[in-house]
Amino acid sequence: MDGGAEVFEVFTPRQNAVLESALRLLVEGGDRALTTAGIARAANCSKESLYKWFGDRDGVLAAVVGYQASKVRVLGPGEMPGSLSSFRDHLTRFADDLLAVLSGEASLALNRLAIGQASRADAKLGHLVLERGRRMIELRAGALLETGRRRGFLAYDDADEAYRALYGLVIGDFHVRQLLGDKLSSQEKDFKASARVAIGQFFKLYGTGATAHSTNARS
């Protein structure tokens, strides 16, 4: 895992409102509804502003994916936690956000659309979802894990393996089930509780002696 300088693009409040309108169009009408003219009408802005901010329709789509992924909150390089308690809290918040965002109608619509287009030669959305969505989340979460390793909270040799374990423990099979139309139970919708359980399991796999007492106390 590369801990490079790539981060989520930061949009203005007005741009965020436009991207929210684009997400609503996508959820309600699918790919065909996502035109620059339709987005401009829904967001009450000019097409000229859209082109200035995001470029063409593909640029809007890339911005939508990046904006949606940015809702999974991960600390920036200058904000990393110094204590075990703070580190664990931030890791749990990441897991909670990831569950909430992936289960939302907008993310499900984006992923279903990307899957539906995957066999097309000109398909771009799947690449965007991977590179502007999942990859950006992975890079920032990886930086958080690396902070935990440097400060003695975690121990691992392979950063990619550690992140895949974290992601698998948090997500399990629930996202695939939702993409196929399955409904989550009321217990499964308690994302905060699921996040705490997943992070507890992650610490059992990768926690150090310094974290053993905290992990056992919270389990």
NUMAR-719686 format. One record per residue (C-alpha): x, y, z. Coordinates in steps of 0.25 Angstrom, whole numbers, plus 5000, padded with zeros to 4 digits. Example, Ala and Ser with C-alpha at 12.3 -4.5 7.8 and 13.67 -1.06 7.14 Angstrom:
// NUMAR-719686
504949825031;505549965029;
// end
This chain:
// NUMAR-719686
500050005000;500650134996;500450245006;500550354996;500050494996;498750464989;497550514996;496150544993;495850674985;495250784994;493950844988;493250974992;491950964999;491251004985;491950894978;491550794989;490150834987;490250814972;490850674974;489750644983;488750674972;489550594963;489450474973;487950494974;487850494959;488650364958;487850294969;486450334963;486750324948;488050244946;489150274936;488250334926;487750444936;489150484938;489350594927;490050724929;488650794925;487950714935;488950734946;488950884943;487350884945;487350804957;488450884964;487951024959;489251054953;489751084939;490450984930;491651074928;491851064943;491850914942;492850914931;493751014939;493650934952;493650784947;493950784932;493050694923;492050594928;493150494931;493750594940;492450614947;492350464949;493850464954;493550574964;492250504969;493050374972;494150454979;493050534987;492350414991;493650344996;494050465004;492850445013;493650325019;494450415029;495950385031;496950485038;497950555029;499450545031;499550665041;498350615050;498750475054;498450425068;499450415078;498850325088;498250185087;496850225091;496850335081;497450245070;496350135073;495250235073;495650285059;495850145054;494450115059;493850245053;494550205039;493850065040;492450135044;492550235032;492950125022;491750045026;490850155026;491350215012;491350075005;489950045010;489350175005;488550184992;489550274985;490650174987;489850054983;489350124971;490750164967;491250014969;490049954962;490250044950;491750014950;491549864950;490449874939;491449944930;492649864933;492549774920;492549894911;493749934904;493550084907;493250064922;493850164931;493050164943;493650044949;495050094948;494550224954;493950154966;495250074968;496250194966;495450314971;494650234982;495150114988;496650144985;496550284991;495950225004;496950115004;498150215003;497650305015;497250185024;498550125021;499250245026;498450235039;498850085041;500250125038;500150235049;499650125058;500850035055;501850135057;501350175070;501250025075;499750005075;499849905063;500849805058;500849755043;501849725032;500949745020;500149875020;499249835008;498949705016;498549785028;497649875021;496949765014;496749695027;496149825033;495249845021;494749695021;494449705036;493649835034;492849805022;492749655022;491649605012;490649715015;491049805003;490949694993;489549654999;489049794998;489549804983;488649684981;487449744987;487549685001;487049765013;487849785025;487249745038;487049845049;488249795056;489149805044;488649945042;489349985055;490650025048;491350075061;491149945068;491649865056;492849965055;493249935069;493149785067;493949795055;495049885061;495149795073;495349675064;496449755056;497149785069;497149635073;497849605059;498849725059;498849785073;500149785081;500349755095;500149905098;498749895093;498349755099;497749815112;496849915104;496449815094;495949715105;495249825113;494449865101;494149735095;
// end
